[in-house]
Amino acid sequence: MKQEIQVKCSKGNLALIRDFVNRWLDEQEVKGVLANQIVLAIDEACSNCMIHHHNCDGRSKIEVGLNYEGETIYVEIKDSGKAFPIDQYKPQAINDIIRKRNKGGMGIYLINQIMDEIEIEQQNDHFIYKFAKHLG
Amino acid sequence: MEIKQEKQNSYISLAPIGDLDANSSLEMDECIQDWLEKGESNFHIDGQELKYISSAGIGVFISHLDEIRARGGKIIFSHLSASVFDVFKLLGLTEIVTIVKEGAEIAPHF
């Protein structure tokens, strides 16, 4: 069953998105580590949008849509502005991140690790991150 | 997010309660930084009440790891749930940081 949530771009709302995704996955009987991976990938993409696209401006909004069809979970994250090309991201080695004492640089790597398909649809005033996770 | 903090003989034990995400990671970062400034270099992160961790949460520990090691210290993780452990595994961190099995004693690791 398809479901959507729209939230303001405040980092405090990441928990709202995670609760929404967790509840929906539970209804689809997707549980445990697999459910956490899907929640994590969505959380990473949403926090990236909130922090880097909107500077956590609570007047902006993002929308998360979920659908389950034929053993595949489909995720759409709709945001305004220009998309970061997360599908073309070149990951840093974890030892380099440690050596440089960086706090970031792992979120997009995790999305690419978890999701089977990643697409970005850029339209005039917004973009959509489209993720698919095959469960079969 | 609440962080239980306890000073043991040879290390500082920190137990985050709830979710460690992009919103709450700053609190953990400041907590570790405060202990580092007090001269502490050995940390035990007790994950018993840690429900969720994102890359921002892990980033806090990773960003201090180099300094801690340079001082001759360590970060040891324990009681990680299967989901939290999986995030460490996805990032290739299970080979880099010490994650203690449930029931194992912490003090001998420092």
gemmi code that builds the backbone of each chain (N, CA, C; Angstrom):
import gemmi

chains = {
    "A": [
        ("MET", (0.840, -1.198, 0.000), (0.000, 0.000, 0.000), (0.880, 1.256, 0.000)),
        ("LYS", (0.529, 2.209, -0.855), (1.331, 3.424, -0.982), (1.008, 4.400, 0.157)),
        ("GLN", (2.045, 4.981, 0.719), (1.833, 5.993, 1.764), (2.848, 7.108, 1.621)),
        ("GLU", (2.484, 8.292, 2.086), (3.370, 9.464, 1.966), (3.375, 10.260, 3.260)),
        ("ILE", (4.469, 10.954, 3.481), (4.542, 11.900, 4.598), (5.278, 13.140, 4.102)),
        ("GLN", (4.838, 14.284, 4.580), (5.523, 15.534, 4.248), (5.969, 16.167, 5.563)),
        ("VAL", (7.236, 16.551, 5.652), (7.726, 17.154, 6.901), (8.529, 18.419, 6.600)),
        ("LYS", (8.582, 19.277, 7.594), (9.415, 20.480, 7.495), (10.875, 20.094, 7.683)),
        ("CYS", (11.770, 20.899, 7.080), (13.199, 20.552, 7.069), (13.906, 20.922, 8.370)),
        ("SER", (13.455, 20.315, 9.446), (14.120, 20.477, 10.730), (14.660, 19.099, 11.114)),
        ("LYS", (15.918, 19.047, 11.582), (16.526, 17.740, 11.893), (15.730, 16.970, 12.946)),
        ("GLY", (14.993, 17.719, 13.785), (14.153, 17.071, 14.787), (13.060, 16.221, 14.153)),
        ("ASN", (12.738, 16.502, 12.889), (11.684, 15.749, 12.197), (12.190, 14.450, 11.574)),
        ("LEU", (13.507, 14.200, 11.638), (14.029, 12.934, 11.101), (13.416, 11.746, 11.847)),
        ("ALA", (13.203, 11.931, 13.154), (12.593, 10.846, 13.951), (11.160, 10.570, 13.486)),
        ("LEU", (10.442, 11.643, 13.089), (9.071, 11.477, 12.566), (9.092, 10.616, 11.303)),
        ("ILE", (10.042, 10.901, 10.421), (10.159, 10.135, 9.171), (10.496, 8.680, 9.499)),
        ("ARG", (11.436, 8.467, 10.417), (11.821, 7.087, 10.765), (10.631, 6.328, 11.355)),
        ("ASP", (9.858, 6.991, 12.220), (8.678, 6.331, 12.810), (7.679, 5.952, 11.722)),
        ("PHE", (7.460, 6.879, 10.795), (6.523, 6.635, 9.688), (6.993, 5.438, 8.849)),
        ("VAL", (8.277, 5.408, 8.501), (8.808, 4.322, 7.662), (8.769, 3.002, 8.442)),
        ("ASN", (9.144, 3.037, 9.713), (9.126, 1.821, 10.546), (7.720, 1.228, 10.640)),
        ("ARG", (6.729, 2.099, 10.863), (5.331, 1.622, 10.985), (4.871, 0.989, 9.674)),
        ("TRP", (5.211, 1.658, 8.562), (4.792, 1.171, 7.251), (5.466, -0.172, 6.938)),
        ("LEU", (6.760, -0.270, 7.236), (7.478, -1.530, 6.988), (6.903, -2.656, 7.846)),
        ("ASP", (6.543, -2.327, 9.081), (5.951, -3.319, 9.971), (4.630, -3.845, 9.384)),
        ("GLU", (3.846, -2.934, 8.810), (2.584, -3.343, 8.154), (2.849, -4.277, 6.968)),
        ("GLN", (3.990, -4.074, 6.299), (4.347, -4.938, 5.154), (5.069, -6.207, 5.632)),
        ("GLU", (5.211, -6.329, 6.961), (5.916, -7.458, 7.592), (7.397, -7.511, 7.214)),
        ("VAL", (7.970, -6.337, 7.003), (9.423, -6.219, 6.816), (9.979, -5.782, 8.172)),
        ("LYS", (10.835, -6.598, 8.753), (11.246, -6.347, 10.143), (12.758, -6.492, 10.315)),
        ("GLY", (13.226, -6.243, 11.529), (14.599, -6.517, 11.933), (15.647, -5.694, 11.205)),
        ("VAL", (16.777, -6.337, 10.918), (17.929, -5.646, 10.330), (17.578, -5.084, 8.944)),
        ("LEU", (16.818, -5.839, 8.164), (16.433, -5.370, 6.826), (15.596, -4.093, 6.915)),
        ("ALA", (14.634, -4.084, 7.825), (13.798, -2.892, 8.014), (14.680, -1.717, 8.432)),
        ("ASN", (15.623, -1.964, 9.344), (16.504, -0.883, 9.800), (17.352, -0.333, 8.659)),
        ("GLN", (17.789, -1.208, 7.753), (18.596, -0.744, 6.614), (17.784, 0.213, 5.729)),
        ("ILE", (16.511, -0.138, 5.485), (15.671, 0.721, 4.631), (15.413, 2.060, 5.329)),
        ("VAL", (15.124, 1.993, 6.632), (14.929, 3.227, 7.421), (16.202, 4.077, 7.361)),
        ("LEU", (17.346, 3.429, 7.512), (18.640, 4.133, 7.528), (18.893, 4.851, 6.195)),
        ("ALA", (18.671, 4.153, 5.079), (18.919, 4.766, 3.767), (18.038, 6.002, 3.573)),
        ("ILE", (16.767, 5.898, 4.006), (15.841, 7.036, 3.870), (16.261, 8.180, 4.797)),
        ("ASP", (16.653, 7.827, 6.014), (17.109, 8.825, 7.003), (18.336, 9.571, 6.469)),
        ("GLU", (19.267, 8.824, 5.870), (20.489, 9.447, 5.340), (20.151, 10.415, 4.201)),
        ("ALA", (19.249, 10.001, 3.309), (18.879, 10.861, 2.179), (18.143, 12.114, 2.675)),
        ("CYS", (17.229, 11.922, 3.631), (16.456, 13.062, 4.145), (17.341, 14.032, 4.929)),
        ("SER", (18.247, 13.494, 5.749), (19.113, 14.408, 6.516), (20.026, 15.168, 5.561)),
        ("ASN", (20.455, 14.504, 4.489), (21.272, 15.168, 3.472), (20.503, 16.335, 2.838)),
        ("CYS", (19.240, 16.091, 2.505), (18.396, 17.153, 1.927), (18.218, 18.310, 2.915)),
        ("MET", (17.876, 17.956, 4.161), (17.604, 18.994, 5.168), (18.834, 19.857, 5.441)),
        ("ILE", (19.993, 19.207, 5.587), (21.213, 19.922, 5.986), (21.833, 20.642, 4.791)),
        ("HIS", (22.018, 19.918, 3.679), (22.793, 20.487, 2.568), (21.946, 21.274, 1.571)),
        ("HIS", (20.678, 20.906, 1.399), (19.860, 21.645, 0.431), (19.124, 22.818, 1.087)),
        ("HIS", (18.743, 22.633, 2.347), (17.868, 23.631, 2.968), (18.467, 24.295, 4.206)),
        ("ASN", (19.700, 23.916, 4.562), (20.331, 24.490, 5.752), (19.400, 24.430, 6.962)),
        ("CYS", (18.627, 23.338, 7.041), (17.693, 23.085, 8.149), (16.672, 24.206, 8.326)),
        ("ASP", (16.268, 24.823, 7.233), (15.260, 25.882, 7.255), (13.867, 25.253, 7.386)),
        ("GLY", (13.234, 25.460, 8.523), (11.945, 24.841, 8.828), (10.807, 25.292, 7.929)),
        ("ARG", (11.043, 26.310, 7.077), (9.969, 26.739, 6.150), (9.918, 25.826, 4.919)),
        ("SER", (11.033, 25.136, 4.636), (11.060, 24.215, 3.487), (10.509, 22.862, 3.911)),
        ("LYS", (10.052, 22.103, 2.923), (9.483, 20.780, 3.222), (10.058, 19.736, 2.276)),
        ("ILE", (10.115, 18.491, 2.752), (10.416, 17.355, 1.876), (9.299, 16.326, 2.040)),
        ("GLU", (9.181, 15.494, 1.039), (8.095, 14.514, 1.029), (8.689, 13.122, 0.802)),
        ("VAL", (8.251, 12.160, 1.596), (8.718, 10.772, 1.445), (7.530, 9.890, 1.086)),
        ("GLY", (7.645, 9.155, -0.003), (6.592, 8.229, -0.428), (7.116, 6.804, -0.439)),
        ("LEU", (6.271, 5.868, -0.016), (6.663, 4.455, 0.063), (5.655, 3.599, -0.683)),
        ("ASN", (6.149, 2.604, -1.372), (5.251, 1.675, -2.053), (5.899, 0.286, -2.074)),
        ("TYR", (5.062, -0.745, -2.076), (5.552, -2.138, -2.075), (4.813, -2.884, -3.176)),
        ("GLU", (5.573, -3.289, -4.177), (4.952, -3.988, -5.314), (5.859, -5.118, -5.752)),
        ("GLY", (5.306, -6.301, -5.869), (6.049, -7.436, -6.420), (7.386, -7.681, -5.761)),
        ("GLU", (7.400, -7.764, -4.446), (8.625, -8.063, -3.666), (9.665, -6.948, -3.733)),
        ("THR", (9.268, -5.756, -4.126), (10.211, -4.623, -4.153), (9.617, -3.438, -3.387)),
        ("ILE", (10.455, -2.857, -2.544), (10.075, -1.623, -1.834), (10.538, -0.450, -2.699)),
        ("TYR", (9.630, 0.461, -2.990), (9.957, 1.663, -3.754), (9.872, 2.886, -2.837)),
        ("VAL", (10.913, 3.721, -2.887), (10.962, 4.927, -2.055), (11.110, 6.135, -2.976)),
        ("GLU", (10.336, 7.167, -2.715), (10.522, 8.434, -3.442), (10.678, 9.561, -2.430)),
        ("ILE", (11.738, 10.326, -2.589), (11.955, 11.487, -1.714), (11.943, 12.723, -2.604)),
        ("LYS", (10.926, 13.539, -2.395), (10.733, 14.717, -3.260), (11.213, 15.964, -2.521)),
        ("ASP", (12.030, 16.743, -3.204), (12.621, 17.924, -2.575), (12.705, 19.032, -3.613)),
        ("SER", (12.765, 20.262, -3.140), (12.913, 21.376, -4.075), (14.389, 21.584, -4.387)),
        ("GLY", (14.648, 22.352, -5.416), (16.035, 22.700, -5.736), (16.723, 21.700, -6.633)),
        ("LYS", (18.051, 21.684, -6.548), (18.856, 20.841, -7.440), (19.373, 19.638, -6.654)),
        ("ALA", (19.259, 18.486, -7.267), (19.648, 17.245, -6.577), (21.159, 17.088, -6.491)),
        ("PHE", (21.627, 16.515, -5.382), (23.019, 16.083, -5.278), (23.098, 14.718, -5.971)),
        ("PRO", (24.092, 14.533, -6.860), (24.133, 13.267, -7.622), (24.594, 12.081, -6.778)),
        ("ILE", (23.724, 11.622, -5.894), (24.122, 10.563, -4.958), (24.428, 9.243, -5.668)),
        ("ASP", (23.902, 9.086, -6.893), (24.156, 7.849, -7.632), (25.558, 7.831, -8.251)),
        ("GLN", (26.220, 8.993, -8.288), (27.570, 9.061, -8.868), (28.642, 9.281, -7.805)),
        ("TYR", (28.262, 9.076, -6.570), (29.163, 9.356, -5.445), (30.329, 8.369, -5.397)),
        ("LYS", (31.546, 8.915, -5.243), (32.740, 8.068, -5.098), (33.094, 7.991, -3.604)),
        ("PRO", (32.937, 6.834, -3.020), (33.153, 6.757, -1.560), (34.612, 6.927, -1.168)),
        ("GLN", (34.818, 7.535, 0.010), (36.163, 7.625, 0.595), (36.412, 6.343, 1.384)),
        ("ALA", (37.653, 5.920, 1.450), (37.981, 4.768, 2.299), (37.759, 5.165, 3.751)),
        ("ILE", (37.248, 4.226, 4.527), (36.910, 4.533, 5.926), (38.158, 4.982, 6.696)),
        ("ASN", (39.322, 4.407, 6.353), (40.557, 4.809, 7.046), (40.943, 6.259, 6.738)),
        ("ASP", (40.589, 6.735, 5.529), (40.844, 8.146, 5.190), (39.941, 9.066, 6.004)),
        ("ILE", (38.684, 8.644, 6.171), (37.736, 9.438, 6.975), (38.260, 9.547, 8.408)),
        ("ILE", (38.761, 8.422, 8.939), (39.303, 8.415, 10.309), (40.525, 9.326, 10.393)),
        ("ARG", (41.426, 9.191, 9.422), (42.680, 9.967, 9.439), (42.400, 11.464, 9.336)),
        ("LYS", (41.402, 11.825, 8.524), (41.068, 13.253, 8.341), (40.173, 13.774, 9.468)),
        ("ARG", (39.776, 12.889, 10.374), (38.918, 13.234, 11.515), (37.593, 13.842, 11.049)),
        ("ASN", (37.076, 13.323, 9.939), (35.790, 13.795, 9.398), (34.621, 13.180, 10.162)),
        ("LYS", (33.542, 13.954, 10.219), (32.315, 13.410, 10.827), (31.369, 12.888, 9.739)),
        ("GLY", (31.524, 13.405, 8.523), (30.602, 13.039, 7.449), (31.279, 12.185, 6.393)),
        ("GLY", (30.550, 12.009, 5.298), (31.128, 11.274, 4.170), (30.729, 9.817, 4.116)),
        ("MET", (29.795, 9.393, 4.978), (29.417, 7.977, 5.003), (27.951, 7.742, 4.626)),
        ("GLY", (27.136, 8.797, 4.668), (25.696, 8.638, 4.459), (25.348, 8.155, 3.061)),
        ("ILE", (25.922, 8.796, 2.060), (25.600, 8.427, 0.676), (26.175, 7.047, 0.357)),
        ("TYR", (27.333, 6.760, 0.955), (27.905, 5.407, 0.806), (26.911, 4.355, 1.320)),
        ("LEU", (26.299, 4.645, 2.470), (25.333, 3.694, 3.045), (24.114, 3.514, 2.133)),
        ("ILE", (23.620, 4.623, 1.571), (22.458, 4.530, 0.657), (22.813, 3.603, -0.511)),
        ("ASN", (24.001, 3.802, -1.069), (24.442, 2.972, -2.205), (24.658, 1.511, -1.809)),
        ("GLN", (25.081, 1.287, -0.568), (25.269, -0.080, -0.078), (23.927, -0.810, 0.096)),
        ("ILE", (22.931, -0.060, 0.571), (21.658, -0.682, 0.971), (20.694, -0.845, -0.208)),
        ("MET", (20.571, 0.193, -1.026), (19.539, 0.172, -2.074), (20.037, -0.524, -3.337)),
        ("ASP", (19.111, -1.237, -4.007), (19.465, -1.954, -5.234), (19.406, -1.046, -6.456)),
        ("GLU", (18.528, -0.073, -6.412), (18.415, 0.871, -7.536), (18.326, 2.288, -6.985)),
        ("ILE", (19.064, 3.199, -7.626), (19.027, 4.611, -7.214), (18.912, 5.447, -8.492)),
        ("GLU", (17.871, 6.258, -8.542), (17.698, 7.158, -9.696), (17.388, 8.552, -9.173)),
        ("ILE", (17.735, 9.543, -9.971), (17.368, 10.918, -9.615), (16.592, 11.513, -10.784)),
        ("GLU", (15.398, 11.989, -10.498), (14.597, 12.635, -11.532), (14.593, 14.127, -11.247)),
        ("GLN", (15.250, 14.878, -12.099), (15.305, 16.332, -11.905), (14.211, 16.987, -12.736)),
        ("GLN", (13.335, 17.757, -12.095), (12.319, 18.506, -12.834), (12.606, 19.989, -12.648)),
        ("ASN", (11.722, 20.851, -13.121), (12.039, 22.285, -13.122), (12.394, 22.840, -11.745)),
        ("ASP", (11.475, 22.700, -10.803), (11.681, 23.333, -9.501), (11.883, 22.319, -8.379)),
        ("HIS", (11.992, 21.054, -8.721), (12.207, 20.047, -7.687), (12.876, 18.804, -8.282)),
        ("PHE", (13.264, 17.899, -7.398), (13.827, 16.630, -7.858), (13.241, 15.513, -7.007)),
        ("ILE", (13.381, 14.293, -7.505), (12.926, 13.131, -6.741), (14.056, 12.106, -6.705)),
        ("TYR", (14.452, 11.720, -5.492), (15.331, 10.561, -5.342), (14.432, 9.330, -5.382)),
        ("LYS", (14.746, 8.388, -6.270), (13.952, 7.158, -6.371), (14.831, 5.964, -6.013)),
        ("PHE", (14.459, 5.280, -4.967), (15.218, 4.102, -4.518), (14.341, 2.860, -4.655)),
        ("ALA", (14.979, 1.725, -4.933), (14.258, 0.450, -4.903), (15.092, -0.572, -4.134)),
        ("LYS", (14.410, -1.360, -3.320), (15.054, -2.448, -2.574), (14.298, -3.740, -2.876)),
        ("HIS", (14.990, -4.676, -3.508), (14.361, -5.953, -3.851), (14.426, -6.893, -2.646)),
        ("LEU", (13.295, -7.450, -2.289), (13.254, -8.332, -1.111), (13.186, -9.811, -1.483)),
        ("GLY", (12.892, -10.086, -2.724), (12.717, -11.492, -3.129), (14.025, -12.263, -3.253)),
    ],
    "B": [
        ("MET", (18.308, 13.533, 23.443), (18.901, 12.242, 23.797), (19.680, 12.362, 25.112)),
        ("GLU", (19.482, 11.398, 25.967), (20.214, 11.378, 27.233), (21.457, 10.498, 27.089)),
        ("ILE", (22.543, 10.890, 27.756), (23.755, 10.054, 27.743), (24.146, 9.779, 29.199)),
        ("LYS", (24.102, 8.518, 29.587), (24.563, 8.164, 30.936), (26.088, 8.164, 30.901)),
        ("GLN", (26.704, 8.854, 31.872), (28.164, 8.954, 31.885), (28.691, 8.440, 33.225)),
        ("GLU", (29.716, 7.636, 33.171), (30.265, 7.073, 34.401), (31.782, 6.981, 34.280)),
        ("LYS", (32.476, 7.525, 35.286), (33.946, 7.444, 35.272), (34.379, 6.180, 36.018)),
        ("GLN", (34.998, 5.289, 35.291), (35.538, 4.073, 35.909), (37.024, 4.289, 36.190)),
        ("ASN", (37.694, 3.288, 36.764), (39.118, 3.447, 37.088), (39.965, 3.784, 35.871)),
        ("SER", (39.749, 3.032, 34.783), (40.650, 3.188, 33.637), (39.968, 3.683, 32.370)),
        ("TYR", (38.688, 4.002, 32.462), (37.975, 4.468, 31.264), (36.697, 5.222, 31.631)),
        ("ILE", (36.141, 5.898, 30.605), (34.863, 6.597, 30.752), (33.800, 5.769, 30.035)),
        ("SER", (32.726, 5.477, 30.729), (31.642, 4.722, 30.123), (30.523, 5.684, 29.714)),
        ("LEU", (30.143, 5.644, 28.445), (29.080, 6.506, 27.932), (27.968, 5.624, 27.347)),
        ("ALA", (26.752, 5.840, 27.822), (25.626, 5.025, 27.354), (24.540, 5.931, 26.770)),
        ("PRO", (24.522, 6.089, 25.437), (23.460, 6.908, 24.822), (22.117, 6.194, 24.903)),
        ("ILE", (21.076, 6.972, 25.204), (19.735, 6.377, 25.319), (18.871, 6.896, 24.167)),
        ("GLY", (18.377, 5.982, 23.348), (17.505, 6.373, 22.238), (18.211, 6.332, 20.899)),
        ("ASP", (17.981, 7.372, 20.101), (18.491, 7.410, 18.732), (19.679, 8.366, 18.622)),
        ("LEU", (20.727, 7.920, 17.969), (21.899, 8.768, 17.713), (21.902, 9.076, 16.222)),
        ("ASP", (21.316, 10.231, 15.874), (21.154, 10.587, 14.457), (21.725, 11.973, 14.196)),
        ("ALA", (21.411, 12.539, 13.024), (21.948, 13.855, 12.658), (21.482, 14.930, 13.636)),
        ("ASN", (20.363, 14.690, 14.306), (19.830, 15.674, 15.240), (20.500, 15.601, 16.610)),
        ("SER", (20.804, 14.408, 17.056), (21.309, 14.236, 18.434), (22.823, 14.040, 18.507)),
        ("SER", (23.482, 13.889, 17.359), (24.916, 13.542, 17.382), (25.778, 14.635, 18.012)),
        ("LEU", (25.315, 15.889, 17.923), (26.104, 16.987, 18.493), (26.285, 16.818, 20.004)),
        ("GLU", (25.236, 16.321, 20.673), (25.322, 16.115, 22.130), (26.407, 15.092, 22.470)),
        ("MET", (26.449, 14.006, 21.697), (27.469, 12.991, 21.937), (28.859, 13.538, 21.621)),
        ("ASP", (28.941, 14.337, 20.562), (30.215, 14.936, 20.166), (30.750, 15.833, 21.291)),
        ("GLU", (29.879, 16.667, 21.830), (30.286, 17.585, 22.905), (30.678, 16.811, 24.163)),
        ("CYS", (29.957, 15.722, 24.400), (30.235, 14.893, 25.575), (31.654, 14.288, 25.483)),
        ("ILE", (31.973, 13.697, 24.340), (33.311, 13.099, 24.164), (34.375, 14.193, 24.221)),
        ("GLN", (34.092, 15.318, 23.548), (35.061, 16.433, 23.536), (35.353, 16.916, 24.972)),
        ("ASP", (34.314, 17.026, 25.794), (34.497, 17.465, 27.191), (35.428, 16.520, 27.939)),
        ("TRP", (35.207, 15.201, 27.776), (36.058, 14.232, 28.472), (37.489, 14.261, 27.937)),
        ("LEU", (37.635, 14.471, 26.624), (38.986, 14.566, 26.039), (39.719, 15.775, 26.623)),
        ("GLU", (39.005, 16.871, 26.779), (39.614, 18.085, 27.327), (40.007, 17.910, 28.792)),
        ("LYS", (39.323, 16.977, 29.461), (39.689, 16.675, 30.861), (40.844, 15.685, 30.923)),
        ("GLY", (41.332, 15.266, 29.752), (42.506, 14.392, 29.712), (42.194, 12.912, 29.581)),
        ("GLU", (40.914, 12.559, 29.438), (40.548, 11.141, 29.303), (40.782, 10.665, 27.868)),
        ("SER", (41.217, 9.424, 27.722), (41.492, 8.897, 26.376), (40.912, 7.509, 26.141)),
        ("ASN", (40.319, 6.917, 27.165), (39.729, 5.584, 27.014), (38.220, 5.666, 27.207)),
        ("PHE", (37.501, 5.170, 26.207), (36.039, 5.285, 26.234), (35.371, 3.940, 25.985)),
        ("HIS", (34.368, 3.665, 26.787), (33.505, 2.505, 26.555), (32.145, 3.045, 26.153)),
        ("ILE", (31.689, 2.685, 24.950), (30.356, 3.102, 24.493), (29.419, 1.916, 24.696)),
        ("ASP", (28.519, 2.073, 25.667), (27.586, 1.006, 26.010), (26.302, 1.196, 25.184)),
        ("GLY", (26.063, 0.268, 24.258), (24.920, 0.409, 23.347), (23.643, -0.251, 23.817)),
        ("GLN", (23.596, -0.604, 25.116), (22.427, -1.328, 25.635), (21.099, -0.607, 25.372)),
        ("GLU", (21.117, 0.723, 25.473), (19.877, 1.487, 25.280), (19.912, 2.342, 24.012)),
        ("LEU", (20.857, 2.017, 23.127), (20.952, 2.718, 21.847), (20.044, 2.009, 20.841)),
        ("LYS", (18.983, 2.682, 20.445), (17.963, 2.052, 19.587), (18.315, 2.147, 18.101)),
        ("TYR", (19.008, 3.235, 17.742), (19.245, 3.501, 16.320), (20.506, 4.346, 16.172)),
        ("ILE", (21.264, 4.084, 15.114), (22.420, 4.944, 14.816), (22.474, 5.191, 13.311)),
        ("SER", (22.755, 6.447, 12.947), (22.931, 6.797, 11.524), (24.409, 7.105, 11.306)),
        ("SER", (24.758, 7.475, 10.079), (26.163, 7.795, 9.784), (26.624, 9.002, 10.604)),
        ("ALA", (25.697, 9.915, 10.917), (26.066, 11.089, 11.725), (26.469, 10.653, 13.134)),
        ("GLY", (25.767, 9.655, 13.667), (26.095, 9.131, 14.993), (27.440, 8.430, 14.980)),
        ("ILE", (27.654, 7.595, 13.987), (28.934, 6.889, 13.882), (30.061, 7.893, 13.618)),
        ("GLY", (29.736, 8.934, 12.834), (30.737, 9.955, 12.507), (31.338, 10.618, 13.740)),
        ("VAL", (30.538, 10.744, 14.787), (31.035, 11.343, 16.031), (32.201, 10.513, 16.591)),
        ("PHE", (32.013, 9.210, 16.655), (33.065, 8.335, 17.212), (34.282, 8.294, 16.289)),
        ("ILE", (34.003, 8.196, 14.992), (35.070, 8.103, 13.992), (35.945, 9.363, 13.996)),
        ("SER", (35.304, 10.522, 14.154), (36.041, 11.782, 14.078), (36.995, 11.963, 15.261)),
        ("HIS", (36.740, 11.278, 16.370), (37.628, 11.380, 17.541), (38.631, 10.232, 17.613)),
        ("LEU", (38.439, 9.232, 16.764), (39.240, 8.009, 16.873), (40.742, 8.255, 16.681)),
        ("ASP", (41.078, 9.071, 15.691), (42.489, 9.331, 15.388), (43.182, 10.017, 16.572)),
        ("GLU", (42.500, 11.007, 17.161), (43.081, 11.716, 18.316), (43.236, 10.767, 19.512)),
        ("ILE", (42.209, 9.966, 19.747), (42.232, 9.027, 20.871), (43.383, 8.036, 20.718)),
        ("ARG", (43.541, 7.517, 19.513), (44.643, 6.574, 19.264), (45.997, 7.263, 19.398)),
        ("ALA", (46.084, 8.514, 18.925), (47.349, 9.266, 19.024), (47.757, 9.462, 20.479)),
        ("ARG", (46.764, 9.497, 21.359), (47.047, 9.644, 22.798), (47.285, 8.291, 23.471)),
        ("GLY", (47.170, 7.234, 22.689), (47.337, 5.891, 23.265), (46.068, 5.337, 23.871)),
        ("GLY", (44.936, 5.962, 23.540), (43.659, 5.517, 24.100), (42.891, 4.596, 23.155)),
        ("LYS", (41.668, 4.262, 23.570), (40.826, 3.338, 22.794), (39.353, 3.717, 22.938)),
        ("ILE", (38.559, 3.300, 21.939), (37.094, 3.296, 22.093), (36.652, 1.852, 21.939)),
        ("ILE", (35.925, 1.368, 22.940), (35.399, 0.001, 22.898), (33.864, 0.081, 22.905)),
        ("PHE", (33.232, -0.641, 22.009), (31.762, -0.670, 21.952), (31.256, -1.991, 22.533)),
        ("SER", (30.116, -1.923, 23.204), (29.521, -3.169, 23.704), (28.000, -3.099, 23.624)),
        ("HIS", (27.357, -4.263, 23.768), (25.891, -4.369, 23.810), (25.211, -3.718, 22.604)),
        ("LEU", (25.791, -3.854, 21.423), (25.151, -3.279, 20.236), (24.032, -4.221, 19.768)),
        ("SER", (22.884, -3.647, 19.452), (21.787, -4.465, 18.919), (22.190, -4.958, 17.518)),
        ("ALA", (21.453, -5.932, 16.999), (21.765, -6.475, 15.668), (21.703, -5.371, 14.611)),
        ("SER", (20.730, -4.467, 14.746), (20.582, -3.393, 13.751), (21.719, -2.379, 13.823)),
        ("VAL", (22.115, -2.026, 15.042), (23.215, -1.066, 15.208), (24.533, -1.707, 14.742)),
        ("PHE", (24.746, -2.971, 15.105), (25.953, -3.686, 14.672), (26.018, -3.740, 13.144)),
        ("ASP", (24.863, -3.933, 12.512), (24.797, -4.019, 11.050), (25.293, -2.723, 10.392)),
        ("VAL", (25.009, -1.578, 11.003), (25.464, -0.299, 10.424), (26.997, -0.226, 10.482)),
        ("PHE", (27.583, -0.671, 11.594), (29.051, -0.742, 11.705), (29.606, -1.658, 10.608)),
        ("LYS", (28.902, -2.771, 10.390), (29.354, -3.760, 9.400), (29.260, -3.188, 7.984)),
        ("LEU", (28.171, -2.514, 7.675), (28.001, -1.919, 6.340), (29.131, -0.937, 6.029)),
        ("LEU", (29.623, -0.268, 7.067), (30.686, 0.731, 6.879), (32.092, 0.127, 6.968)),
        ("GLY", (32.158, -1.162, 7.207), (33.465, -1.815, 7.317), (34.177, -1.511, 8.618)),
        ("LEU", (33.426, -1.107, 9.632), (34.045, -0.698, 10.897), (34.275, -1.847, 11.868)),
        ("THR", (33.667, -2.989, 11.605), (33.811, -4.100, 12.565), (35.253, -4.625, 12.588)),
        ("GLU", (36.008, -4.317, 11.529), (37.426, -4.726, 11.483), (38.328, -3.634, 12.036)),
        ("ILE", (37.777, -2.458, 12.275), (38.607, -1.293, 12.637), (38.458, -0.918, 14.109)),
        ("VAL", (37.236, -1.014, 14.633), (37.029, -0.696, 16.054), (36.751, -1.992, 16.818)),
        ("THR", (36.936, -1.932, 18.120), (36.699, -3.120, 18.946), (35.246, -3.134, 19.418)),
        ("ILE", (34.561, -4.214, 19.086), (33.183, -4.398, 19.556), (33.177, -5.649, 20.427)),
        ("VAL", (32.890, -5.448, 21.693), (32.974, -6.525, 22.673), (31.680, -7.330, 22.677)),
        ("LYS", (31.819, -8.638, 22.782), (30.636, -9.493, 22.822), (29.890, -9.329, 24.143)),
        ("GLU", (28.580, -9.585, 24.091), (27.750, -9.431, 25.287), (28.267, -10.331, 26.407)),
        ("GLY", (28.345, -9.781, 27.594), (28.781, -10.559, 28.747), (30.271, -10.445, 29.018)),
        ("ALA", (31.026, -9.964, 28.028), (32.485, -9.845, 28.217), (32.803, -8.659, 29.130)),
        ("GLU", (33.894, -8.770, 29.861), (34.304, -7.674, 30.750), (34.952, -6.561, 29.938)),
        ("ILE", (34.724, -5.333, 30.364), (35.232, -4.174, 29.616), (36.650, -3.800, 30.072)),
        ("ALA", (36.856, -3.746, 31.386), (38.118, -3.218, 31.940), (39.374, -3.871, 31.334)),
        ("PRO", (39.420, -5.201, 31.126), (40.650, -5.796, 30.579), (41.025, -5.273, 29.188)),
        ("HIS", (40.082, -4.626, 28.497), (40.385, -4.112, 27.148), (41.183, -2.807, 27.193)),
        ("PHE", (41.267, -2.182, 28.380), (41.992, -0.897, 28.467), (43.341, -1.076, 29.152)),
    ],
}
model = gemmi.Model(1)
for chain_id, residues in chains.items():
    chain = gemmi.Chain(chain_id)
    for i, (resn, *xyz) in enumerate(residues, 1):
        res = gemmi.Residue()
        res.name, res.seqid = resn, gemmi.SeqId(i, " ")
        for name, pos in zip(("N", "CA", "C"), xyz):
            atom = gemmi.Atom()
            atom.name, atom.element = name, gemmi.Element(name[0])
            atom.pos, atom.b_iso = gemmi.Position(*pos), 0.0
            res.add_atom(atom)
        chain.add_residue(res)
    model.add_chain(chain)
structure = gemmi.Structure()
structure.add_model(model)
structure.setup_entities()
